[in-house]
């Protein structure tokens, strides 16, 4: 919530916060102050801008835009200390649920007609609330290279319908709050980068810190890439929480990512501490999440299409994606980066498309169906019960096979000591009971009470 002083000082004079109402009547447009003084009569563009300028010169306050259609011919420039507040974009003033289906748009509607709707630089407080923006190039576009977009700014209950470039683009920000932002029918095509929401940073004065985005819903983006994109160029972008984002990329045909974190710098921690909770990503895109040179982020996915994957890669500077934790229903992991990432997925068909050890992965046991810890090496799962170990001095693991018609196999464990613990787990339904015997400083034997009719793969772990 943005608060203003009771008597702000503007040009050395104490002034009360301003309040101006913009409304339409009989096809004409007006702006009046709280004392019903006429501020503007003319085009919607002129009246909205004059209202913002008037309240800004009064020390800040609220510009209320009444229910109706406002066709603007050029961008509206936001200024510090201004809250632009509509009367909702649905018939009800109640905050809507995410619009899964097409919903008639009413209330306060800004028809942008192909221009950027709201623009601005160096906005240090204020907000946009309770309105719809239709057919803009960009619905909200704040900031520029080496220029602050906004800080201490609040966007709430805003719909952006069918932008031709993207829904929202903010360059250089911090203390930005977004609640209930709905971006519908974003552009498609393989050249559409971040057609939904693009949050960027390129200057060390601002790092996006202490920003919270809650309930961003984006629909569309056929064959788009990074519908929600966080990008840092030359400096850091971190300390951001994203809660319950939803991206429906209908018609993507296996192209692009729902969410992309892109570190376009040579700094190893310049894209970090971006926490995404309760993500819902669907619609057939190639990746649910793509991380490029990103480190130390937490991403929790509650729902994806079953075939969705996660991609972890180095950036062009060679900075790896590492120390990230990803949880949720994930079909496949592609990794061309460092191995130090932690992936937790209960999806039974989870697999590694490339890369090496990822860390702890929660898998479904292929025999019992129970969820239990596992270690992944390549495409091989090593299941354990109550301990988690990785290969190292005094510790090793691997797989072995009891051939069909045989009742045992001898394993050379590769340790220079005699293991005190040997765990074995069948990777297919066993034909009988398993046990281990003949444990020495070079090998042990895995036995089965009934010879299998087909080869039986076994995962093993040994510790001294």
N, C-alpha and C positions, 0 to 999 in steps of 0.2 A: 504494500500500500504506500502510495506517495503522499507525503505530508508537506504542507507549506506553512511558513510562519503566518501568524495572525496579521501582522502588519509588515509585509516585506518592503524592502527598500529598493526603489528603482530610481536611478539618477539622483540619489540623495533625498528622495521624498518618500515618506511612509505611505503605502497604498494597500488597501484590502485586496485579497485575491479576487480576480475578475471572474465573471460568469457570463457567457454569451450563448444565446440560442439561435441556431440556424433552422429555418423551416421553409416549406414550400406551400403555396396556396394559390389555386387558380392558375397554375402553370408559371407562377412567378416565385422568386426566391428572395428571402430576407434574412437579415441577422440583426438581433436586438440584444441590448445588454440587460442586466437584472432590473434596471429601472425603466425598461421598455423604450429606451432611446434607440432609434434606428442607427445601426452601424453600417449596414450595406443593403442595397437592393440591386439586383443584377443577375449575373450568371451564377450557377452553383459553384464553379471554381472560384470566382471572385469572393462570394459570400463566405465560403469556408475559410479561404486564406485570410480574408480581412478579419474574420472572427479570431483566428489563431494569432494574428499580429496584434490585435487589440488586447486580447487577454495577456499576451506576452508582455506588452508595454505596461500593463496594469500590475505586473509582478507575478503572473502565473495564475492558473486556475483551470476551469472546465469550459470546454466548448461542447455544448450539447447539440447534436444533430437529430432533429425529430424524424419520425417515421416518414419514408418517402424515397423517391428515386432522384439521385443527384448525378447528372451526367457531367463529368469533368472533362475539360479539353486539354489540361496540362497538369503536371504533378502538383500535389499539395505538399508544401514544405513544413515539416514539423519543427517546432522550436522548444527549447528547454522549458520545463515547468508547465507544460500543457497536457491535459488529459482530453482527448477527443472521445466523446461517449455518444454512441447511438442508442437506439431503442430496440436492440436485438435484431436478429435477421430472420426469426421465425414468428409466426403469429403469436406464440406464447413468449413471454419475457423470460421464462425459465431457461436455464442453460441446457442446451440440447444434448442428447446422447450422440455419439459419433454417427454421422449420417451414412449408414451402410447402403442405403438406397437413395435414389434421387429424391430430394425434398424441396417442395416449393419454397423459394427464397422470398421473404418479405421483410418488413421492418425497415431499418435504415440501410439503404443500398447505395454504394458508390459505384457507378458505372464508369470504369476508367478508359474504356474505348481504346485499348492498345498502348496507353502510356503507363509509366510507373505511377502508382496511386499515391503512396506516401513516401517521401524522401526526406533526407536530412543528414547533417553532420554535426558532431559535437553536441549531441542532445544529452544533457546531464540529469534529467528527471522527466517524468511524465508518463503517458500511456495512450493506448488505443484500445477501446472496449466496445463490445456489443454492437457490431455492425458487420455488413457483408461488403466485399469488394469483388466486383464482377469484371471479367475480361481485361485485366491489366497486363502490361508486359511483366512487371514485377509488382506484387501487391504491396510489399513493404521493402524498401531498399535504403538502408542506412550505412553511412561510412564510405570510405574510399582508401586508396593506398596511403599509408602513414597518417591516416585521419581517423579520429574516433567516430564510430557510428553512434553508439548510445551507451549510457550507464544509468543505473537506477531507473530502468524503464520497464513498464509492465504492459504486456499484451494479453488481453483476456477476452474469450468468447468472440473470436473473429473468424469469419469464413472468407476464404479467398477462392473464388470460383473461376476455373479455366484461365489461368495465367498463360501467356504465350512464351515467357522465358522461364520464370520460376515463381513460386509463391512468396517466399521471403528470402532476402539476402542481407546479412549483417556482417560488416567488416569492422573489426576492432571494437570489442565490447567487453563489459564486465558488469556484474550485478544486474543482469538481464533476467527478467522473469516472464515466462510464457505459460498461460493456463488456457486450455481449450482453444487450440488453433486448428482449424479444419481447412485443408487445402484440397480441393476436389478437381478432378480432370486435368492433372498436370500434363505438360507436353510429353510426347513420346519421341522415339527415334534414337538411333545409336549415338547421335551427337548431343543428346540432351543430358548434360552433366548437372547433377543436383537440381533437377527440375522442381523439386518440392521445397526444400529448405537448405540453405547454404550458410554456414557460420564460419567466418574466417578471421585470422589474425595475422598481421604482418609487421607489428611494431611492439617493442618491448615495454611501452608504457601501459599496455593493456594485454591481459592474457585470458580473458573470458571468465576469470575467477568469480566464484560465488554466484554463478548463474544456475537457475533451476527451470527446467522445461517440463511441464506436466500436461499429459493428454494432447499430444500432437497426432492428428489423424490425417494421412495423406492417401489419396486414391488416384490411380492412373499411372502414367509413366511407362507406357509400353516400350520395351527395349531401352529404357533409360538407365543411367548409371549413378549410384549413390544418391538415391532420392532424398535421404537426409545425409548431408555431408558436413563433417568437421575438418577443416584444413588449416594448417599453420604454415606460413611462408616467412622464413627468416627468424621467427621468434616462437615463443611457447603458446600453446593453447591447452589449458587444463583447469581442473577444479570445477567441473560442470556435472550436474545431475540431470538425467533425462528419465522421466517416470512415465511408464505406460505409453511409449510411442507405438503407433500402428501405421504400417505401410502395406497397402494392397496394390501390387504391381500387376494388374490384370494385363494379359496379353504380352508379357515380357519375353516369352519364348526362349527362356534360358539365357537372357542377356542381363548384365548389370548386377548391382548390389542394392539391397534395401537401405543399409546404413554403411557409410564409409568413414573411416578415420584415417586421414592422410597427413603424415608428417613430411612436408616438403622442405626439410632443413637437414643440416648435418648434426643436429643435436640429438643425443640419445634419449632424452626425456622431454622433448618438446611437444609431444602429443601423449599426455598421460593424465591419469586420475579423471577420466571421463567415465562416469558410471551410468549404465543404462539398465533400468530395472523394468521387468515385465514387458519386454518387447513382443509385439505381435506382427510377424512379417509373413506375407503370403502373396500368391499370385504368379508363381512360376519363374521368378528371377533366378539368376545363376547362383548368387550368394545371398544369404540372409545378412551376413556381416563381412566386410572386407577391411582388414587392418594393414596399413602400409607404413612401416617404420614407427609403429605405435607401441608404447611400453607402459605397463602398470595400469591397465584399464580393467574394469569389471563390467561384463555384459551378461545379463540374465534374459534368456528368451523363454517365454511361456508358451508360445505357439509359433510354428512355421509349417509350411507345406512339408510333407515327409521327405521330399527330395532335396530340401535346401541344404546348402553347405556353408562352411566358414572358410575364408581364405586369409592366410597370414603371410606377409611378404616383406622383404627388404624394400627400402626406398632407393631412389637413384643414387643417393650418397652412400649406400651400403649400410644404413642404420637398420637393424633388425626389429621385427615385431617380437617382443619377448615380455615375460612376466605378466602376461594378460591372463585373466580368468574368464572362461566362457562356460556358462551353464545353460542347459535346456535341451530341447529336442532337436538334435542336429544329425543329419544323415551322413555327412562326410566332412572331413577336414582336409584342406589343401594347405601344405606348408612348404614354402621355399625359404623360410627364415630360420631364426634360432629355434632350438627345441624347447626353450624354457617357458612354455605356456601350459596352463592347466585347463583341461577340458573335461567337463562333467556332463555326460549325455546318457539318459536312460533308454535311448532309441535302440531297439534290438539290432537293427541293421547298420549301426554306426561303423564306419570304416575310415581308414587313412588313405587318401589318394596319393599323397607324396609326403616326404619328410621322415623324421625319425621319432625319437621318444618325445612325447608331449607332456609327460607328467601323469598325475593321477586321473584316471578316467573311470567313472562309475558305469559299469556295463551290466547287462542282463546275462546271468550265467546260462550257457546253452543247454545245460543238463537239467538243472533244477528250476530254471525260470526266475530265480531270485536275483535281486540286484545286489551286487557285491563289488568290492574294489578290484580294479584290474590295472595292469601296466601294459602299455602298448609299445611294441618295438616293430617298426614297419607295419605290416598288416597282421601281426601275430599278437594275440591277447594272452597275457599271463595273469591268471586269476589267483588271488590269495584270499585268506579268510580274515584273520584278525591282525595281520601285520602287513606293512607296506615296505618293500625293500627295492632298491635298485642295484644294478651291478656295480661292484667295487671290491676293494680288498676284503676277503672273507665272506663274499656274497656273490652269487651268480644265479642266472636263471636261463631257461631255454625251453625247447620242445623236444620230444622224443616220440617214437612211434612203435607200438606193439604190433608186429605184423599179423595179418590174418592167419589163424591156425596156431599161433604161438601164445605162450602164457607169460612171457617176460621179455624185458629189454634192458641191457646194461647201458648206463649213461656215464660218460666221462665228464665230471662236473667242472674241471678246469681250475680247481682250488688247490692250494698247497697245504691244506689242513683237512682234517676229518670233520665233515659237517655235523653239527649237533641238531640242526633242524633241516628237514627235507619235506617240502610241501609238493604234492602232485594233484593235478586237477585234470580229469578227462575233458577233451574238447569235442566229444561226441558221446552219445549214450553208451556207457560201458556194458559189457556182457556179463560182468561179475564184479566181485569186490577187488579193490586195489590195495596193495601195501608195498612198503619199501624194505629191502633187505640188503645185506652185504655192503654196508656203508664203510668206505675206506677213504684214505686221503687222495685218491684219484678217481673213484667211481662209486656208483651205487646201482642197485637193481630194482626196477619197477616190476611188480608181479600182478597178475590178475587170475582170479579163481577159475574162470571159464574163458577159453580161447575165443577171441572175437572172430566173426565170420568175414569182416573187412578190416583193413588197417585202422588202428585206434590211435589218434594223436593225443598226446599227453603234454600238458604244460607243467614245468617243474621249477622250483626255487629252492636253493640250498644255502645255508648260512652256517659258519663255524662259530 
